[in-house]
């Protein structure tokens, strides 16, 4: 088991290294000079542009730039943003990770909490009106583009009914002396709409997976045997059937975990949510290589790490796939 | 741990608690402005982008400011700012006496040394070529004593006083004179500037918000809006929604067609328009694509450029994009310029005439594919458009279609900002869909439309010495000013270096609780320190918040 785990970790690290190399060179192959914007938009002199080019190492050959990047990475230094100089990339990422985790975590929690539970209810009441309507609603939500749903929710909930704020993560004018409770409520009020937008458009996947997995398990002999032994339906469902649906659900969770860090670009834009998605989008627009590398590494790292976690999850949930 | 990390940015946001606090008077309050582009370097010499200019004008004053009519050639209409008074020794020499009450936000007095240092910095072509060109007639700036500055010009001309006062916003020499010019943009001063205007810097959260506080010791009068928060929201829907749900009080970039009806139904908001200094135009590259050593194989022919201009019916283009909120442009002169009424009409819409002109120049569609050719070269041009500009994206396909009708193939090249900028600066375009916010004085024309501007913003490398000479005559004249400007514009039009399309208005929405809201085209918020809140219509953020000192 330890050898398997070690091998799997080494594989993940290698994949990450390959991803970094590809990301670095592909980004620089894209057209666009990160400093050209300073000439047009900020009136920075050519003299200063030359100094900045040297400072960011952009006047060096690509291989030297890569060496400098790797050396920095080994020291835990991702460099300094070109667009938002002199902000460190790590500081920018650190500022954006909490909002991203908050939104992504909430969505994950709603999808796998509420979505799984609804999927179970659907499987139990298969063919009922409840099952049919929920299936229709879930698929309608899944087919709805998140940016459209976001705009509709804002139009009604924020602008017409005035129930929740339309955008931002916090009210920038919250009184300076506001207490923890006021701030938490403010945060929650701003979180509801973006989280709901992302959940409503993606929860169907979890519900359908959960429903299908449970229906498959319901047909197996050991469930019939459990019922024949006189176990309560509740015990059969949660103790025997549901536990055996965990493997496909862990696979799904593994695929979904990266959302925690990637965020959703459209939803972040509509709600002006200060997450990694909007940071990455701005960095792409500005060709801010250091920030772009930082966000891209974070995303690819999350994907690889989630895959690793899912593999470990299988071995915990299903002894049959446990390496010997 | 997680909770701590989640709350950290919140605590940072609100954590800079006021050391002292006081209750606000009844007409004082807060204003929240939502913008699409972050004012990341709102410091003189680094401006260029509108949002930077707007914030810079709240932080830094000029010696004097043009009066409401914006007659930049009328010295008498200027209003004092840092300079309490001025006198003319002769037609070449201006003497400014600084207001002894003027102070930097760190408490130091504004001195003649600050003014001299700033002028010298901005006149250096290596540092600020665009401003250096505008200040080319200024021969010296000297400090007589701490409060008196003498500006000497090489020649007498009508906009001399404007040049003396508008282009340079003095910087605090005691804080910036040790910063090498090549390190200025990235200096600590730019991260937290110290100005002398009605507002002082509080903090910026990169990519999110900027906060300014009223300078309660401002020598021209204490601002009534004590707190200005500028929110950055990249998405146009988010900007509008922040205004409509009351999170923001001001939005200055209402979409011209869909915006006004949404504001009209909201009693808390007022809609205002303001002439701008913006101009949209199709810029013809005079040199070959990406090779400035050769003339452009198609567009160096003035008759071809004229034919393209004649083939465009600009009125429907304008209405489909801006509704009623723009005027046709006929030259690099915007609707807020005092010379805008002097600009003759451009080439009339005449597609038949355009076809004849092209045929006369040898451009004929011999193979019947709908595109004209000459010596085997098709009349095909690349139109570079920046993907972030909605008006330009709306207009580009209409331009393409209208020119197709006279046998010209236009390939629309939609580019992201940095790529578009890069190609523009390197001359990698046939036609560039450009937009400029022009200088308030018509003399700014030299930046992009003169031979001298070729090392700066004249990216199309347009150069005609006889046009230069007529522009120079207009700038230099003190008599027959209007006639000379009319002649200069007409000569530029005859060359057709561009097709000028539109000069749009600023569409501005503001909460109705503010009183005394006036806007200035050259500096939207420069009078904001005089705005106030109707005491009967205060909302929570005007009254309950306490004011940072």
Boltz contact constraints between the chains, C-beta under 6 A:
constraints:
  - contact:
      token1: [A, 31]
      token2: [B, 419]
      max_distance: 6.0
  - contact:
      token1: [A, 32]
      token2: [B, 418]
      max_distance: 6.0
  - contact:
      token1: [A, 32]
      token2: [B, 419]
      max_distance: 6.0
  - contact:
      token1: [A, 32]
      token2: [B, 422]
      max_distance: 6.0
  - contact:
      token1: [A, 33]
      token2: [B, 422]
      max_distance: 6.0
  - contact:
      token1: [A, 36]
      token2: [B, 418]
      max_distance: 6.0
  - contact:
      token1: [A, 36]
      token2: [B, 421]
      max_distance: 6.0
  - contact:
      token1: [A, 36]
      token2: [B, 422]
      max_distance: 6.0
  - contact:
      token1: [A, 37]
      token2: [B, 418]
      max_distance: 6.0
  - contact:
      token1: [A, 37]
      token2: [B, 421]
      max_distance: 6.0
  - contact:
      token1: [A, 40]
      token2: [B, 421]
      max_distance: 6.0
  - contact:
      token1: [A, 41]
      token2: [B, 48]
      max_distance: 6.0
  - contact:
      token1: [A, 41]
      token2: [B, 49]
      max_distance: 6.0
  - contact:
      token1: [A, 42]
      token2: [B, 41]
      max_distance: 6.0
  - contact:
      token1: [A, 42]
      token2: [B, 46]
      max_distance: 6.0
  - contact:
      token1: [A, 42]
      token2: [B, 48]
      max_distance: 6.0
  - contact:
      token1: [A, 43]
      token2: [B, 46]
      max_distance: 6.0
  - contact:
      token1: [A, 43]
      token2: [B, 47]
      max_distance: 6.0
  - contact:
      token1: [A, 43]
      token2: [B, 48]
      max_distance: 6.0
  - contact:
      token1: [A, 44]
      token2: [B, 185]
      max_distance: 6.0
  - contact:
      token1: [A, 45]
      token2: [B, 127]
      max_distance: 6.0
  - contact:
      token1: [A, 47]
      token2: [B, 126]
      max_distance: 6.0
  - contact:
      token1: [A, 47]
      token2: [B, 182]
      max_distance: 6.0
  - contact:
      token1: [A, 48]
      token2: [B, 182]
      max_distance: 6.0
  - contact:
      token1: [A, 48]
      token2: [B, 185]
      max_distance: 6.0
  - contact:
      token1: [A, 51]
      token2: [B, 182]
      max_distance: 6.0
  - contact:
      token1: [A, 84]
      token2: [B, 206]
      max_distance: 6.0
  - contact:
      token1: [A, 85]
      token2: [B, 186]
      max_distance: 6.0
  - contact:
      token1: [A, 87]
      token2: [B, 206]
      max_distance: 6.0
  - contact:
      token1: [A, 95]
      token2: [B, 9]
      max_distance: 6.0
  - contact:
      token1: [A, 98]
      token2: [B, 5]
      max_distance: 6.0
  - contact:
      token1: [A, 98]
      token2: [B, 6]
      max_distance: 6.0
  - contact:
      token1: [A, 102]
      token2: [B, 6]
      max_distance: 6.0
  - contact:
      token1: [A, 154]
      token2: [B, 241]
      max_distance: 6.0
  - contact:
      token1: [A, 158]
      token2: [B, 245]
      max_distance: 6.0
  - contact:
      token1: [A, 159]
      token2: [B, 244]
      max_distance: 6.0
  - contact:
      token1: [A, 159]
      token2: [B, 245]
      max_distance: 6.0
  - contact:
      token1: [A, 166]
      token2: [B, 241]
      max_distance: 6.0
  - contact:
      token1: [A, 166]
      token2: [B, 245]
      max_distance: 6.0
  - contact:
      token1: [A, 167]
      token2: [B, 238]
      max_distance: 6.0
  - contact:
      token1: [A, 167]
      token2: [B, 241]
      max_distance: 6.0
  - contact:
      token1: [A, 167]
      token2: [B, 242]
      max_distance: 6.0
  - contact:
      token1: [A, 170]
      token2: [B, 10]
      max_distance: 6.0
  - contact:
      token1: [A, 172]
      token2: [B, 209]
      max_distance: 6.0
  - contact:
      token1: [A, 172]
      token2: [B, 229]
      max_distance: 6.0
  - contact:
      token1: [A, 173]
      token2: [B, 541]
      max_distance: 6.0
  - contact:
      token1: [A, 174]
      token2: [B, 14]
      max_distance: 6.0
  - contact:
      token1: [A, 175]
      token2: [B, 544]
      max_distance: 6.0
  - contact:
      token1: [A, 175]
      token2: [B, 545]
      max_distance: 6.0
  - contact:
      token1: [A, 176]
      token2: [B, 14]
      max_distance: 6.0
  - contact:
      token1: [A, 176]
      token2: [B, 17]
      max_distance: 6.0
  - contact:
      token1: [A, 183]
      token2: [B, 10]
      max_distance: 6.0
  - contact:
      token1: [A, 269]
      token2: [B, 235]
      max_distance: 6.0
  - contact:
      token1: [A, 270]
      token2: [B, 235]
      max_distance: 6.0
  - contact:
      token1: [A, 270]
      token2: [B, 237]
      max_distance: 6.0
  - contact:
      token1: [A, 270]
      token2: [B, 238]
      max_distance: 6.0
  - contact:
      token1: [A, 272]
      token2: [B, 233]
      max_distance: 6.0
  - contact:
      token1: [A, 272]
      token2: [B, 238]
      max_distance: 6.0
  - contact:
      token1: [A, 274]
      token2: [B, 208]
      max_distance: 6.0
  - contact:
      token1: [A, 285]
      token2: [B, 417]
      max_distance: 6.0
  - contact:
      token1: [A, 287]
      token2: [B, 418]
      max_distance: 6.0
